[in-house]
Every structure is written in structure tokens, then in C-alpha cells.
Amino acid sequence: MSGPRWMMQNEAGLFWRAKGNGTQALACLRQALHSAPPQHRDLPLVNTANLLLHYGLHDKAHELLQQALQINRSE
């Protein structure tokens, strides 16, 4: 495994989402969020928000996107 563990967990979340396994995707993205350095937590937050939007959980997705913007407004 190369790269920080949180990045691998984030990528695994994207993989499982593409495969249609939202439960496993969410589990990986949660792990990424909890293990990412504070300045990089916007990435798993945005990816989790995208997953929640896919499942119609707009309010929770909006909350996560707001949190991501507090971390990084430039990307």
C-alpha cells in the first residue's frame, strides 16, 4: 500500500460506490474521515456528501459540504 492510509480508505470508498455497494463505501469514507489529517478532511467529507446525495439525503449532504468548505474554500 502506498500513500497515507486515509487516502487509500477514501479511494476504497469511491471504488465501492462505483460498484454499487453504498454500505461499504460509507464505511470506508468514515474511516478516511476519522484518520485524515484535519487539513485534508474535506476530501472524504465531499465524497461522503456525494454518496448521500445519490441516496437522496440532501440535508445531511449539505451539512457535510458546509464542513468541507470550512476546511478548504479553494478546491
LUMDO-43718 format. One record per residue: x, y, z of N, C-alpha, C, CB in turn. Coordinates in steps of 0.001 Angstrom, whole numbers, padded with zeros to 6 digits. Glycine has a CB too. Layout:
N
{nxx=X | nyy=Y | nzz=Z | caxx=X | cayy=Y | cazz=Z | cxx=X | cyy=Y | czz=Z | cbxx=X | cbyy=Y | cbzz=Z} $
...
This chain:
75
{nxx=000853 | nyy=-001168 | nzz=000000 | caxx=000000 | cayy=000000 | cazz=000000 | cxx=000901 | cyy=001234 | czz=000000 | cbxx=-000972 | cbyy=-000004 | cbzz=001227} $
{nxx=000654 | nyy=002142 | nzz=-000945 | caxx=001438 | cayy=003371 | cazz=-000966 | cxx=000537 | cyy=004553 | czz=-000648 | cbxx=002129 | cbyy=003565 | cbzz=-002336} $
{nxx=001114 | nyy=005560 | nzz=-000048 | caxx=000327 | cayy=006727 | cazz=000336 | cxx=-000249 | cyy=006556 | czz=001722 | cbxx=-000791 | cbyy=006976 | cbzz=-000665} $
{nxx=-000716 | nyy=007664 | nzz=002269 | caxx=-001316 | cayy=007598 | cazz=003604 | cxx=-002554 | cyy=006699 | czz=003628 | cbxx=-001687 | cbyy=009001 | cbzz=004084} $
{nxx=-002741 | nyy=006053 | nzz=004733 | caxx=-003870 | cayy=005118 | cazz=004887 | cxx=-005216 | cyy=005789 | czz=004612 | cbxx=-003874 | cbyy=004526 | cbzz=006297} $
{nxx=-005398 | nyy=007021 | nzz=005075 | caxx=-006678 | cayy=007693 | cazz=004875 | cxx=-006975 | cyy=007881 | czz=003389 | cbxx=-006685 | cbyy=009047 | cbzz=005589} $
{nxx=-005922 | nyy=008100 | nzz=002585 | caxx=-006137 | cayy=008251 | cazz=001140 | cxx=-006592 | cyy=006935 | czz=000516 | cbxx=-004851 | cbyy=008744 | cbzz=000452} $
{nxx=-006018 | nyy=005839 | nzz=000986 | caxx=-006428 | cayy=004527 | cazz=000480 | cxx=-007876 | cyy=004230 | czz=000876 | cbxx=-005489 | cbyy=003422 | cbzz=001015} $
{nxx=-008245 | nyy=004600 | nzz=002092 | caxx=-009627 | cayy=004399 | cazz=002540 | cxx=-010589 | cyy=005257 | czz=001721 | cbxx=-009763 | cbyy=004733 | cbzz=004041} $
{nxx=-010184 | nyy=006474 | nzz=001411 | caxx=-011002 | cayy=007356 | cazz=000586 | cxx=-011196 | cyy=006744 | czz=-000804 | cbxx=-010353 | cbyy=008758 | cbzz=000478} $
{nxx=-010117 | nyy=006266 | nzz=-001399 | caxx=-010204 | cayy=005633 | cazz=-002721 | cxx=-011050 | cyy=004365 | czz=-002676 | cbxx=-008801 | cbyy=005305 | cbzz=-003249} $
{nxx=-010927 | nyy=003608 | nzz=-001600 | caxx=-011755 | cayy=002406 | cazz=-001454 | cxx=-013233 | cyy=002783 | czz=-001396 | cbxx=-011353 | cbyy=001616 | cbzz=-000185} $
{nxx=-013545 | nyy=003886 | nzz=-000738 | caxx=-014927 | cayy=004361 | cazz=-000699 | cxx=-015454 | cyy=004671 | czz=-002085 | cbxx=-015036 | cbyy=005591 | cbzz=000177} $
{nxx=-014625 | nyy=005312 | nzz=-002905 | caxx=-015026 | cayy=005616 | cazz=-004283 | cxx=-015206 | cyy=004333 | czz=-005089 | cbxx=-013984 | cbyy=006526 | cbzz=-004962} $
{nxx=-014319 | nyy=003367 | nzz=-004869 | caxx=-014426 | cayy=002078 | cazz=-005555 | cxx=-015752 | cyy=001405 | czz=-005232 | cbxx=-013258 | cbyy=001161 | cbzz=-005164} $
{nxx=-016076 | nyy=001320 | nzz=-003938 | caxx=-017305 | cayy=000630 | cazz=-003542 | cxx=-018546 | cyy=001372 | czz=-004015 | cbxx=-017351 | cbyy=000462 | cbzz=-002031} $
{nxx=-018465 | nyy=002683 | nzz=-004071 | caxx=-019608 | cayy=003435 | cazz=-004602 | cxx=-019804 | cyy=003088 | czz=-006074 | cbxx=-019399 | cbyy=004970 | cbzz=-004424} $
{nxx=-018711 | nyy=003048 | nzz=-006837 | caxx=-018800 | cayy=002703 | cazz=-008261 | cxx=-019341 | cyy=001291 | czz=-008457 | cbxx=-017425 | cbyy=002832 | cbzz=-008928} $
{nxx=-019040 | nyy=000402 | nzz=-007528 | caxx=-019529 | cayy=-000980 | cazz=-007599 | cxx=-020974 | cyy=-001105 | czz=-007125 | cbxx=-018640 | cbyy=-001891 | cbzz=-006767} $
{nxx=-021527 | nyy=-000019 | nzz=-006576 | caxx=-022917 | cayy=-000053 | cazz=-006126 | cxx=-023117 | cyy=-000508 | czz=-004696 | cbxx=-023689 | cbyy=-000931 | cbzz=-007008} $
{nxx=-022042 | nyy=-000584 | nzz=-003927 | caxx=-022138 | cayy=-001013 | cazz=-002533 | cxx=-022007 | cyy=000213 | czz=-001625 | cbxx=-021041 | cbyy=-002077 | cbzz=-002197} $
{nxx=-023124 | nyy=000902 | nzz=-001434 | caxx=-023123 | cayy=002121 | cazz=-000637 | cxx=-022742 | cyy=001905 | czz=000809 | cbxx=-024457 | cbyy=002755 | cbzz=-000696} $
{nxx=-023113 | nyy=000765 | nzz=001362 | caxx=-022788 | cayy=000474 | cazz=002765 | cxx=-021286 | cyy=000389 | czz=002963 | cbxx=-023453 | cbyy=-000836 | cbzz=003216} $
{nxx=-020619 | nyy=-000356 | nzz=002088 | caxx=-019166 | cayy=-000492 | cazz=002197 | cxx=-018477 | cyy=000830 | czz=001864 | cbxx=-018656 | cbyy=-001609 | cbzz=001264} $
{nxx=-019017 | nyy=001562 | nzz=000894 | caxx=-018456 | cayy=002872 | cazz=000542 | cxx=-018496 | cyy=003805 | czz=001745 | cbxx=-019224 | cbyy=003497 | cbzz=-000643} $
{nxx=-019631 | nyy=003849 | nzz=002414 | caxx=-019775 | cayy=004718 | cazz=003580 | cxx=-018822 | cyy=004308 | czz=004702 | cbxx=-021220 | cbyy=004692 | cbzz=004084} $
{nxx=-018658 | nyy=003022 | nzz=004911 | caxx=-017733 | cayy=002548 | cazz=005950 | cxx=-016302 | cyy=003004 | czz=005652 | cbxx=-017788 | cbyy=001005 | cbzz=006059} $
{nxx=-015877 | nyy=002877 | nzz=004408 | caxx=-014523 | cayy=003295 | cazz=004034 | cxx=-014355 | cyy=004805 | czz=004158 | cbxx=-014204 | cbyy=002850 | cbzz=002603} $
{nxx=-015361 | nyy=005552 | nzz=003721 | caxx=-015277 | cayy=007008 | cazz=003797 | cxx=-015279 | cyy=007492 | czz=005245 | cbxx=-016436 | cbyy=007644 | cbzz=003033} $
{nxx=-016000 | nyy=006821 | nzz=006109 | caxx=-015971 | cayy=007174 | cazz=007540 | cxx=-014580 | cyy=006946 | czz=008114 | cbxx=-017014 | cbyy=006347 | cbzz=008333} $
{nxx=-013963 | nyy=005823 | nzz=007752 | caxx=-012605 | cayy=005552 | cazz=008224 | cxx=-011644 | cyy=006618 | czz=007714 | cbxx=-012140 | cbyy=004153 | cbzz=007774} $
{nxx=-011806 | nyy=006994 | nzz=006445 | caxx=-010944 | cayy=008031 | cazz=005871 | cxx=-011125 | cyy=009348 | czz=006613 | cbxx=-011246 | cbyy=008219 | cbzz=004373} $
{nxx=-012359 | nyy=009690 | nzz=006904 | caxx=-012642 | cayy=010942 | cazz=007602 | cxx=-011999 | cyy=010962 | czz=008986 | cbxx=-014151 | cbyy=011153 | cbzz=007722} $
{nxx=-012084 | nyy=009864 | nzz=009698 | caxx=-011563 | cayy=009817 | cazz=011065 | cxx=-010045 | cyy=009713 | czz=011126 | cbxx=-012169 | cbyy=008655 | cbzz=011799} $
{nxx=-009414 | nyy=009246 | nzz=010048 | caxx=-007962 | cayy=009094 | cazz=010084 | cxx=-007217 | cyy=010162 | czz=009281 | cbxx=-007589 | cbyy=007737 | cbzz=009569} $
{nxx=-007930 | nyy=010972 | nzz=008512 | caxx=-007277 | cayy=012022 | cazz=007716 | cxx=-006792 | cyy=013152 | czz=008620 | cbxx=-008246 | cbyy=012575 | cbzz=006642} $
{nxx=-005685 | nyy=013778 | nzz=008244 | caxx=-005265 | cayy=014970 | cazz=008984 | cxx=-006345 | cyy=016048 | czz=008855 | cbxx=-003887 | cbyy=015498 | cbzz=008460} $
{nxx=-006514 | nyy=016877 | nzz=009860 | caxx=-007591 | cayy=017876 | cazz=009832 | cxx=-007634 | cyy=018721 | czz=008555 | cbxx=-007451 | cbyy=018787 | cbzz=011012} $
{nxx=-006486 | nyy=019083 | nzz=008014 | caxx=-006455 | cayy=019938 | cazz=006832 | cxx=-006874 | cyy=019213 | czz=005551 | cbxx=-005072 | cbyy=020505 | cbzz=006658} $
{nxx=-007021 | nyy=017886 | nzz=005610 | caxx=-007418 | cayy=017110 | cazz=004430 | cxx=-008779 | cyy=016438 | czz=004587 | cbxx=-006373 | cbyy=016060 | cbzz=004136} $
{nxx=-009474 | nyy=016707 | nzz=005653 | caxx=-010761 | cayy=016041 | cazz=005885 | cxx=-011844 | cyy=016489 | czz=004910 | cbxx=-011224 | cbyy=016298 | cbzz=007302} $
{nxx=-011585 | nyy=017563 | nzz=004173 | caxx=-012568 | cayy=017994 | cazz=003181 | cxx=-012780 | cyy=016941 | czz=002098 | cbxx=-012130 | cbyy=019306 | cbzz=002547} $
{nxx=-011756 | nyy=016183 | nzz=001756 | caxx=-011885 | cayy=015184 | cazz=000686 | cxx=-012879 | cyy=014080 | czz=001039 | cbxx=-010528 | cbyy=014568 | cbzz=000383} $
{nxx=-012716 | nyy=013386 | nzz=002163 | caxx=-013731 | cayy=012383 | cazz=002488 | cxx=-015095 | cyy=012994 | czz=002801 | cbxx=-013272 | cbyy=011556 | cbzz=003662} $
{nxx=-015128 | nyy=014235 | nzz=003285 | caxx=-016418 | cayy=014885 | cazz=003525 | cxx=-017171 | cyy=015091 | czz=002214 | cbxx=-016218 | cbyy=016233 | cbzz=004240} $
{nxx=-016482 | nyy=015580 | nzz=001195 | caxx=-017126 | cayy=015805 | cazz=-000105 | cxx=-017558 | cyy=014479 | czz=-000722 | cbxx=-016172 | cbyy=016555 | cbzz=-001063} $
{nxx=-016713 | nyy=013472 | nzz=-000633 | caxx=-017078 | cayy=012175 | cazz=-001208 | cxx=-018250 | cyy=011538 | czz=-000467 | cbxx=-015879 | cbyy=011233 | cbzz=-001185} $
{nxx=-018293 | nyy=011700 | nzz=000835 | caxx=-019434 | cayy=011192 | cazz=001603 | cxx=-020698 | cyy=011961 | czz=001236 | cbxx=-019164 | cbyy=011297 | cbzz=003124} $
{nxx=-020580 | nyy=013272 | nzz=001090 | caxx=-021734 | cayy=014082 | cazz=000686 | cxx=-022263 | cyy=013636 | czz=-000672 | cbxx=-021357 | cbyy=015573 | cbzz=000640} $
{nxx=-021374 | nyy=013351 | nzz=-001607 | caxx=-021809 | cayy=012873 | cazz=-002926 | cxx=-022575 | cyy=011561 | czz=-002814 | cbxx=-020602 | cbyy=012695 | cbzz=-003854} $
{nxx=-022106 | nyy=010678 | nzz=-001958 | caxx=-022799 | cayy=009408 | cazz=-001744 | cxx=-024184 | cyy=009653 | czz=-001145 | cbxx=-021971 | cbyy=008485 | cbzz=-000823} $
{nxx=-024262 | nyy=010524 | nzz=-000158 | caxx=-025548 | cayy=010818 | cazz=000475 | cxx=-026516 | cyy=011479 | czz=-000504 | cbxx=-025344 | cbyy=011718 | cbzz=001692} $
{nxx=-026014 | nyy=012344 | nzz=-001373 | caxx=-026869 | cayy=012946 | cazz=-002404 | cxx=-027458 | cyy=011875 | czz=-003315 | cbxx=-026074 | cbyy=013966 | cbzz=-003236} $
{nxx=-026634 | nyy=010905 | nzz=-003655 | caxx=-027085 | cayy=009801 | cazz=-004507 | cxx=-028273 | cyy=009068 | czz=-003878 | cbxx=-025931 | cbyy=008815 | cbzz=-004757} $
{nxx=-028276 | nyy=008982 | nzz=-002565 | caxx=-029355 | cayy=008289 | cazz=-001853 | cxx=-030454 | cyy=009238 | czz=-001371 | cbxx=-028784 | cbyy=007535 | cbzz=-000668} $
{nxx=-030412 | nyy=010488 | nzz=-001821 | caxx=-031481 | cayy=011429 | cazz=-001514 | cxx=-031410 | cyy=012074 | czz=-000145 | cbxx=-032760 | cbyy=010749 | cbzz=-001639} $
{nxx=-030289 | nyy=011971 | nzz=000523 | caxx=-030130 | cayy=012547 | cazz=001863 | cxx=-029523 | cyy=013951 | czz=001739 | cbxx=-029229 | cbyy=011631 | cbzz=002766} $
{nxx=-030305 | nyy=014841 | nzz=001157 | caxx=-029819 | cayy=016169 | cazz=000797 | cxx=-029414 | cyy=017022 | czz=001991 | cbxx=-030865 | cbyy=016885 | cbzz=000018} $
{nxx=-030179 | nyy=016993 | nzz=003052 | caxx=-029860 | cayy=017834 | cazz=004212 | cxx=-028535 | cyy=017437 | czz=004853 | cbxx=-030979 | cbyy=017750 | cbzz=005249} $
{nxx=-028326 | nyy=016148 | nzz=005038 | caxx=-027069 | cayy=015679 | cazz=005637 | cxx=-025895 | cyy=015962 | czz=004698 | cbxx=-027147 | cbyy=014162 | cbzz=005956} $
{nxx=-026114 | nyy=015777 | nzz=003399 | caxx=-025064 | cayy=016082 | cazz=002424 | cxx=-024692 | cyy=017561 | czz=002487 | cbxx=-025520 | cbyy=015705 | cbzz=000997} $
{nxx=-025683 | nyy=018415 | nzz=002616 | caxx=-025439 | cayy=019853 | cazz=002721 | cxx=-024594 | cyy=020167 | czz=003952 | cbxx=-026771 | cbyy=020623 | cbzz=002779} $
{nxx=-024898 | nyy=019531 | nzz=005066 | caxx=-024105 | cayy=019724 | cazz=006291 | cxx=-022641 | cyy=019360 | czz=006065 | cbxx=-024681 | cbyy=018880 | cbzz=007441} $
{nxx=-022421 | nyy=018213 | nzz=005428 | caxx=-021048 | cayy=017760 | cazz=005198 | cxx=-020310 | cyy=018696 | czz=004245 | cbxx=-021044 | cbyy=016334 | cbzz=004639} $
{nxx=-021008 | nyy=019188 | nzz=003219 | caxx=-020374 | cayy=020119 | cazz=002290 | cxx=-020027 | cyy=021436 | czz=002980 | cbxx=-021290 | cbyy=020379 | cbzz=001091} $
{nxx=-020863 | nyy=021869 | nzz=003892 | caxx=-020550 | cayy=023077 | cazz=004660 | cxx=-019298 | cyy=022860 | czz=005515 | cbxx=-021749 | cbyy=023477 | cbzz=005556} $
{nxx=-019188 | nyy=021681 | nzz=006115 | caxx=-017991 | cayy=021363 | cazz=006906 | cxx=-016752 | cyy=021363 | czz=006019 | cbxx=-018145 | cbyy=019992 | cbzz=007605} $
{nxx=-016875 | nyy=020780 | nzz=004826 | caxx=-015743 | cayy=020738 | cazz=003897 | cxx=-015308 | cyy=022147 | czz=003500 | cbxx=-016107 | cbyy=019927 | cbzz=002644} $
{nxx=-016264 | nyy=023027 | nzz=003283 | caxx=-015933 | cayy=024410 | cazz=002923 | cxx=-015221 | cyy=025139 | czz=004053 | cbxx=-017194 | cbyy=025169 | cbzz=002542} $
{nxx=-015514 | nyy=024782 | nzz=005283 | caxx=-014810 | cayy=025392 | cazz=006410 | cxx=-013336 | cyy=024983 | czz=006427 | cbxx=-015482 | cbyy=025000 | cbzz=007732} $
{nxx=-013052 | nyy=023819 | nzz=005888 | caxx=-011677 | cayy=023317 | cazz=005853 | cxx=-010929 | cyy=023873 | czz=004650 | cbxx=-011663 | cbyy=021783 | cbzz=005821} $
{nxx=-011600 | nyy=023879 | nzz=003489 | caxx=-010926 | cayy=024272 | cazz=002251 | cxx=-011924 | cyy=024958 | czz=001330 | cbxx=-010288 | cbyy=023044 | cbzz=001549} $
{nxx=-011765 | nyy=026236 | nzz=001146 | caxx=-012656 | cayy=027003 | cazz=000272 | cxx=-012110 | cyy=027130 | czz=-001146 | cbxx=-012888 | cbyy=028385 | cbzz=000852} $
{nxx=-010904 | nyy=026652 | nzz=-001400 | caxx=-010270 | cayy=026892 | cazz=-002701 | cxx=-010438 | cyy=025763 | czz=-003706 | cbxx=-008822 | cbyy=027141 | cbzz=-002503} $
{nxx=-010854 | nyy=024591 | nzz=-003289 | caxx=-010965 | cayy=023475 | cazz=-004240 | cxx=-012369 | cyy=022957 | czz=-004289 | cbxx=-010014 | cbyy=022346 | cbzz=-003875} $
